[in-house]
Amino acid sequence: MTPALAPDLTSSAITALADAGKPDARRLAKSKAAAQDFEAVFLNNMFQQMFAGVGKGPFSGGPGAQIWQSFLTDEYAKSFAKTGGIGIADQVQRMLLAQQEVK
């Protein structure tokens, strides 16, 4: 009969062996957040270009309207990226994880 290991040691060893080939949850969460941030920056630049041709808007122009418009495009971009975006974040996350696996 083999000696029994402490329950904590056994469960942690099993968990470590099971997760050896998989990215951990923290790494997945960080890569997803970075990928969404990247997509939000891309979308923000796209929205800024899109709104550049639009008239002055409800605030009749001026420096306050320009600042408001930059905040608006930033929030649009973050919202789009968080709700699925246009698919850039998924590709970026896959590439980040692949690069981490290579190293």
N, C-alpha and C positions, 0 to 999 in steps of 0.2 A: 504494500500500500504506500502511495506517495504522500509525503507530508502536505497538508493543506496550506495554501498561501493565505495571507490576510485578505479579507474581502475587498478592501480598498485597493490593494496592490493588484489583485486579480482583475477587478473591473477596470482599473486604469490601464493595465497592460492590454487587456482585450480591446478597449477603446482605441488605444494608440495603434495597435496592429490593424484594426478595422479602418482607421482613418489615414493610414500611412500613404495610400495612393490618391487620396481625395483632398481637394482644397478645403481648408476649415471654414467654418461659418464666418469668422471674423474677416478672413481674406476675401471671401465672396462678397461680403457686405461692403468692404472698402473698395473693391474693384468695381462693384455696381455703382457706388456713389461717385467714384472718379469718372466712370463712363458717362453717367448722367450729367455730371458737371461739364464734361467735354461737349456733350450734345447740346446742353443749354447755351454754352458759349457760341457754338456754331449757329444755333437757331437765333440767338440774340443778334448776331451779325447779319443774318438773313433778314430778320424783322426790321432792323434799323435801315437796311437798304430798301426794304419794301415801303416803309413809312416815309422815306426821304422824299418821295414824289407826291405824298398826300398833302393837301392844303394845311392851313394853320390849325384846324380843329376847333374844338369848342372854346378854347381859351384865347382865341384871336392872336396867337403868336407871342413873340417875346421870349426873354430868357427863361421865365418860369415854365412856359409851355414846352420848351426844348428839354428842360430837366424832367418835367413830368412825363414827356414822351419816352425819354431814355429809361425811366423807372418802369413805365408800362411795358416796353419791349422786353426788359429784363424779366419781369414777372411772367409775361407770356411765354418766354423761352423756358423758364424754370417749370412752369405748369405743363407745357407740352412735353418736356423731357421726363418729368415725373410720371406722366400718364401714358408713357409708351413711346412718345416722340415719333420720329420718322425712321427708326431702326438703326441709327448710328450707335447708340449706347450698347445695344446687344453685340454688335460687331467689335466695338472697342473693348468691351468686357472680355469677350472670347480671346482677343489678341493679348490683353494684359495677363490673363490666366495662362495662356500658352507660353508667353515670354517667361513667366515665373517658373513654369514647369521645366523649361530648358535650362534655367540656371539651377 
